[in-house]
Amino acid sequence: MKINFIKAKTILVKSKLPASDRVINPYNGCLFGCMYCYAAQIGRWKHPDEEWGSYLDVKINAAELLKNELKKLYKRLKTRNFGSIFFSSVTDPYLGLESKYQLTRKCLGVLVDFNYQGEVSILTKSPLVLRDVDFFKKIKKTEIGMTITSLNDQVSRFLEVKAPAVSLRFQALEKLSKEGLSTYAFVGPILPYLVNKEKEIKNILDKLESIGVKKVWFEHLNLNKKN
Ligand code: SF4
């Protein structure tokens, strides 16, 4: 595993994703190294010779940069709401080393201090997200999501080798819901032969409903050869 400490030029980036206006990636790369990850393709621009999941760029100036960018936007737009902010599109904001470097937590702290008025949305595969419940409760509107690929730890262990097992994600979602936070599940990719049966999808939805999750996104499997 190769860890690079870098200074990013920008951190609050306009998003091309359908449900978010801006995105924050405190890291480049992701050590969970999921087999189906579309971000692997993006990572190849900067790390053409390295395997996805074997490197991580740690943006050491992420929080400081965010503070400055929020200030500049406020000066220009005279509002504390720049739309929905999503953590993260090309990394997992709660990958294991986040417990050490705490870049996601520091960025959330900046948003709290700024009294951010827009929505902050999180998507992760890790129960480490529970660490930041204090900040989520201080932000005006938050939504915390977990990627759910199946009901079976063996399937998640096979496809998302270094990510926390899916059973731990369900447990984390339940705890977040019990804390009164708005939660969602990102069910995807829908895996041919593994979870694309109607009954399996229904079982996932039933389980999500039983733990207080009210919103679900679905995504098909990306079979782009470049991945
Ligand atoms: S956790 Fe997300 S960003 Fe990380 S490898 Fe898996 S799909 Fe990609």
Residues whose N, C-alpha, C, O or C-beta is under 5 A from the ligand:
A	BS01	SF4	C30 F32 G33 C34 C37 A39 V90 T91 D92 K125
